[in-house]
Amino acid sequence: MPVANQSNASSRAPELINFPVPVAVGSPAPALPGSPVPPAHRIYFYSPDEWEVLITEWATGVAVSYRQIKQLGGSGDRGVDVAAFKTDRGLEDAWDCFQAKHYDGSLTLSDAFPEMLKILHGVVDAFYCLPDRYVFVAPRGCGPSLNRLLSQPTELRKKFLELLDAGGAATRLYDEQTLRSIRDLAESLDFSIFQSLELNEMLDVHRKTPYHAARFGASLPARPPVGQAPETPSPVEATYVKKLVDVYNEQDPASCFDADSVTTHAKYGPHLQRQREAFYSAEALRLYARDAVPDGTYELLQDDLHTGVIDTAEADHPSGLHRLRAVLTQSGQLDLGAHTLISMSNLKDRQGICHQLANAEKLTWVDANE
C-alpha cells in the first residue's frame, strides 16, 4: 500500500459493530467410529470462516468479564479483531484487544510484528487508547521463539525496535513521521501487554458456553430437578389453561366453568394438574436450554414437535378431550432423536411443549365448528 493511501486511511476511524450472534444448530457433531477426535484437533482443520464462527462463540463466554464485546469491521480495523471494553467509555478507557489468526503453523515474530505496528499506529493516531492487553488468538498458538519473547517483554521490545529500524515491508506502509511516533511510544511501552491465548485456555472458556456441546458433540451438563407447579395458575399460563377449561366444560358444563371449579373437580382436577406439571417441566427444559445449548435450539425442537402433531390436531375428533389426548399421544411417538436436547428430555416435556404451543395460539383443543 502506498504511503499516500496510508495517510488517507489514517483519517478513518475503525468501525465498531456488535458481535454477531452465533447461529443455533439442530444436533451435535456426528459421532464417528473409532476414538473421538479432540476439539483442538478438529479446530486445526477449520477454515478461516469457521474459525471466526468459533471466535464469536468464545466471545459469548469471555463477555461475562467485560462491560461489552465489539468486533471491528471494515478495511481499517486498526489491528483489532475483538475489542473487549471494561467500562462504558469503550476505546477511550480500559480495554483488551484480541487478534485472531488462523494459520497452518504457529505464529512467528514476523507474523506478529505487522499487527503490533498496527495497534501502536492506532494509539499514536488517537483512534483508541492503549489496550491493557493485546492477545494473539491462534489455533496452533505461538511458536517457540515468539512464545519466549512474549515471556520476556524487555527482549520483545528490543526485537520490535530492531525490526522497526530495519525498514522491512511492514514499515513501508507508514510515513517517516508516523514511524518516529510509533518508535517513541514503543521505547517507553511495557511490552508485557502483548500476550497469547493458548487453545486449551480458549476451549476452557468455550466449554462454559451453550455452543460447546453442539459444536464438538460433548455431553450436555446435568439438568436441574424440575420444580413444582404453583398451586394456582399464574398469568403466563392463562391461554393454555383456558383452552383446557374449554375441554372440561365441554364434558361437564355444570361443574367446569373456570380454572377454580376444574381444580376441585374429582375427575378433571387431577387431569388439569398433570397438564400444568407437564407445562412447567417443558418450561424448565426451555430455561435449561438457554444456558446449555445455542440460542434457537429449543425453538427448533418446538417447531419440529408442532410439525409432528398439527395434522392430528386438525383432524376431526368427537370432542376436544379426544383431540387433546390424540395430540399428547402423538407427541410421545415422534422421532426427535436428531435434536440436541432430546437426550435431556422426557415424555412429560413433550406434552408440556404441546401446552406451550397452545399458549402461543398454535394449538387448540375445542373446535368451535365441531
N, C-alpha and C positions, 0 to 999 in steps of 0.2 A: 504494500500500500504506500503510495507516495506521501511525503511529509505534508504536502498541502491538504490531502484528504484527511490526514490525521488531525490537522488543525481544525478542519471543518467538523470532524466528528467530535472534537473536544467540546463543542458548543452544545452537544445534545446530551441531556441527562438520561440515565438508564431508566427504562420503562418498568415500573413496578406493577406486577399483575398478581391476582390471587392465585394461590397454588391450586392446580386442578384437582378435583375430587376423583380419586381412583374409582374405576368402574367395578360393579359387582360381577361376580362370576357365578354360574349356576351350580358348579360342582368343583370339588378339589381336583388337583392334578391327578391324572390316572395312575393307578398303581401298576407297575410293570414287574414281570417275573425277575427273580434274582434279588441281589442285595439292593436296598434302597439307595438312591442317589442323594448324597448330602446336598442341602441347599447351596452351599458355596460352590460346589462343582457345577450345579445347574447354571448358576449365575455367570460362571466363566464363559459359557457359550451363548449368553444373551446377546441380542443385537443392541446397538446403542439406543434404539427406541424403547426396547423392553427394559433396559437399564434405567431409562428416565422414568418409566412407569413405576419401577421398584423404588426409585428415589421419592416419588410422590407418596407412595405407601409408607415408606420410612419416615417421611416428614410428618405424617399424622401422629407418629409415636413421639418424635422429638419435640413436637409443637407444645406439649404439655409443660415444657421447661421455659417457654418463651411467651411473650405477650402476643406475638403474631409471627407467622411464617409467610414470606413472599418469594415469588420467583421473579427474576429479572429477565425480561424478554426483549426482543429486538436485536439488531446487529450491534448496538452499543451497550452490551451488558456489563462492560467495565470489569470483566473478570469475575463476575458474581453469578453463580447459578441459583443458589438458595440463600436468601437473607433472613436471618433469624433475629428478630428485634426483642430487646429486653425491656424496653419502655415504649410508651405511646409515641415517642418522638422519632421512631423509625431509624433511618440512616443518619439522623442528626445526633444520635445518642448511642449508648452502648448496644452493640450488635455483634453477631457472629456470622462469618461468611463460610459457606460450604461450596466447594468447587468439585463438580462431578466429572470424572473422566472414565471412559471405558475403552481401554487399550488391550491389545493382545498380551502385552507383557506388563511388568511392573513399571511404575513411574520412575523416571530418572530426573536428575537436576536439569537436564536440557528440556524436559517436558514442563518442569515446574517454573523455570526461570521466566518464560514469557508471561505466565499467569501472575507471578509475583510482580512483574513490571506493571501489568495492567492495574492491579489493585493499588499499588503505590501511585501510579498516574492518576487514578480516580481520587486519591486523597489530596495530592498536590493541586489538582484542578478543582477541589472543593465540591466534588459530586457527592461525597459522603465523608464522614469522619472515619478515622482508622478503626477497623473492627478489633474487638478484643481477641478474637481467634480467626485465623484463616485456615480452613481444614480441607485437605485434599481427600476426596472420596473416590476410590477406585477398586474394582473387584480384586485385582491382584496386588493391591497395596503399593507401597513404595519399595524400590529396590534397595539393596544393602547400603549403597553409597548415599542415596538421598535419605534413607532412614537414619543413618549415622549423623548426617548433617542436621536433620531435624532435631536430633537429640543433643546437638552442640550448637546452640543459637549463635554464639560468637563466631564459630567457624563458618556457619551458614552465611552470616553477614559478610564475612571476608570473601567467600566464594562468589556471593552475589555481586559485590563491588568489583571483583576481578572480571566477571562476565560483562558487567556494565561498561567497564573501561575498555574491554577488548573490542567493542563495537561490532558485535555479530549481527546476524539477520534480524533478531528480535528488536535490537536497539534502533535499527534503521527505520523503524516505524514512527520514531519520535524526533522532534527537532532538538537542537542543542540546548536551548533554554529549558525545555521540559526534562531532558536528561540530567541537567545540572540540578534542577529542583528535586528530581527523584533521588539523585545521589545524596543531596543534603539531608533528605528525610531518612534515607537508609543508614547513613552514618550514625545517626542518633537513635535509631529504632531498635527496640528489643525484638530480635528475630524469633523469640520464643512464641510469638503469635502464630507462626507457621507450624502447623501440625498435620497429622494424618489420622484418618479414621480407619481402623482395621476392619476387614469384612466381618470378623466374628463379633466385633462391637456393634456394627450396624445391624447384624442379624439379631443380636440380643434385644435391640430396640424394636425391630420389625416383629419379633416373636410376640410382643405385647400388643400389637395392633390387630384389628379384626381381619387383616388381609393375609396373615401368615399361613393359617391352616388351609385356606382356599388355594393359595399360590403353591405351596410345597406339599400338600397332601398330608399335613401333620394332623395329629389328633386335636379335636376341639377341647377347650377347657371344660371342666366339670360344670354341669348345670346346677344352680342352686335349687333347693326344695321350693315347691310351689306353695305360696301362702294360701290361707283360707279366703274364700269369697266373703265379702262383708255381709252382715246379717240382712241388711236391706239393700236393694239395688241402688247403685249410685247414678248420678245424672248421665255418666258416659254410657251406661247400659240401656238408656231409655228406649232406643229404637228397637233393638233386638228383643228386649223383654216385652215390649208392646206387641210385637209380632207373635211371640209365644202366648201371650194372654189371648190374642185373637184365636189361636189354635184351641186353647182350653175353653174359651167362650163358645166356640162352635160345637164343642162336645157337651158342655154343661152351662148353658146361658144363664140359668138362675143363680148359680153359685160362683161362676168365674167371670167377673166383670172388670177387675183391675188386679194389679200385682199383689196387693194386700190380701184380697179374697182368695187368689190362687195359692198364696203361700200357706194358708191354713187348710187348704183342700186336702182331703185324705189321699186321693189318688194323684192329683196333678201337682200338689205342693212338692212332694219329693222329686217328681219329674223336672219341675222348674229348677229346683236346687241343683240337680245333676247338670242341667244345661248351663247354669251360671258357673258351676265349678269348672266345666269344660272351657267356658269363655275365659275365665281367669287363668286357666292353665295355658291357653293359647297366648294370652297377654304376657304371661311370664316368659314364654318362648320368644315372643317378639322383643321383649326387653333384653333377654339374654343375647339374641341375635345382634342387637345394637352394639354390643361390646365384643362379640366373639367372631363375627363374620362381616364381610364388606357391606356397605350401605346398599340396600336394594335386594339383598339375598332373601330376606324374609318375604318381601313383596313378590319375588319370583315364585316362592312356594305357594303363597296365597293365590296368585294368578293361575298356576297350574291346577291347584285344587278346584278353583272355580270352574275352569275349563272342564275338569273331570266330572263335575256334578250338575252343571247347568242344564244339560239335556234331561236329566232325571227330574230336576226341579220344575222344568217347563212342561213335563209330560202331564197327561190327565191323571188325576187321583181322586178317589171318592171323598177325601177330606184333607184339611190342612195337616192333621196329625199323620195321615198316611204319607203325605209329601215329605214332612219333616223326617219321619223315620226312614223313608227311602233314601233321602239325601244323606243322612248321617251314616246309613249303612254303606252307601256308595263311597263315601269319603274314606272309609276304612279299607276299601278294596282297591283303591288306586295304586298304581305303581309309581311311587315318587322317589325311587331309590337314587336317581341322579342328583337329587338335591343335597347340598352340603349339610343342611340342618336335620335331615330325616333321621340320622343316627341318634340324635338327641331328643327326638320327639316320640310321642305315643299316641294311641288311638284317641285319648281324651283331647289332645292338642288338635287333631284333625277335626273333631266335632266342634271344638271351640273356634276354629278358623271359620267353619260354616256360620257360626253366630257372629263372628267379626264381619263376615261378608253381608249377613243380614243387617248388621248395624250400619254398614256402609251402603245400604239400599241396593245390594247386588243380588240378594236372595229374599224371597217372600214365601211364607208357608200357606197362607189362606188366600186363594184366588177369588176375587170378588165376582168373577164370572161363573164360578162353579156352584 
